[in-house]
């Protein structure tokens, strides 16, 4: 896994934070922090999509954000979590992994200078 994929994972995980921030922010400080994370998340997404396939990049970004938000809201904010939700999150993760496995390796070639 190269650095672009690691950056993409970090951007996806930060999406979990800012999506939860949109729901739970209640002061100027939490709104400011949420806005800062949104900007950073999309900045990294844009940078990564210049190297990795854009369709795969966006699917991974939103998939990590969606799965992480469902799980995070359940763990940290006591949102109900059903077996159906868990099954659908698992299905989404399998799809994202499949996209990653079928993505081209142009980014790795660029990084090695080939």
N, C-alpha and C positions, 0 to 999 in steps of 0.2 A: 504494500500500500504506500503510495507516495504522499508527499505533503499536501497536494491538492485535495486528495480524498480526506485527509485528516482535517484540513481547513473546512471542507464541506460538512463533515460530521460536527465540527465545532459550531458552524453556522446553524445547522439544524437543531442542535441542543440549545443554542441561544434563542432560537425561535420559541422553544418551550417556555423559556423565561419571559419573553415579551408578550406572548399570547396570554399567559397567566397574569402578567402585569396589567394588560388591558382590562381584565376582569376585576382584579383585586386592588389596583392602585387607588389610593384615597387621599393623597397629599401631594403637594407640589414636588416633593422630593421623589416619591415613588413614580409619579408621572414623568419626571425628568429622566430618571433611571430607565424607565420603560422606553422612552423615546431614544435614548442613547443606545440601548441594546438593539432596537429596531434598525437604526442607522448602521451600526456595526455589522449586524447580521446580513443586511442587504449588500453592504459594501463587500463583504467576503463572498457572498453568493455571486455578485457581478464579477469579481476577480476570478473566481474559480470557473465560472461559465465561459470565460475566454479561453480556457485550456481544455476542460472536459466537455463531453457532449452535453449540449444545453438541455435536452429533454431528460436525460438521465440525471443531470445535476438538479434540475427543478423537482423531479420526482423524489429524489433522495432527500432534498431539503424539506419539502412539504411532508414527506412520509415520516421522517424523524420527528418533525414538529408535531404532526397529528398524533402519532403513536405516543410520543413523550408527553404530550399534553393530556391525553386520555389517562395514561398511567399516573402522571404527576398529580393531576387534579384528584384522582382517586386516593392516592397515598397521602398527599399533604393537605387536602381540603375536603376529605370525606365525601367526594362525589360517588354516587352509586356505580358499581362496576359489575356487569353481568358476564356470564360465560359467553354470551353472544358477542359482546364488545371485545372480550379477550381474544376470541377466535378471529374476529375481523382484524384486530390489530396484528395478530400473528400472520394472517394472510397478507396483510400489507407489508410486513417485514420480509416475508418470503419473496414477494414481488419486487421489493427494493433490492434485495440481495441478488435476485435474478438479473435485474437491470445492471447492477454493478458488474456482475460476472460477464455480461454480454457487451459491456461498453468497450469502445476501442481503447487502444493503449497508446494513443498519440501523445498524451500528457507525459507518460513515462519516457517515451522516445525523445520528446523535447527536453525533458529534464536532463537526460544523459547526453544531449547534444547530437543525437543521431538524425 
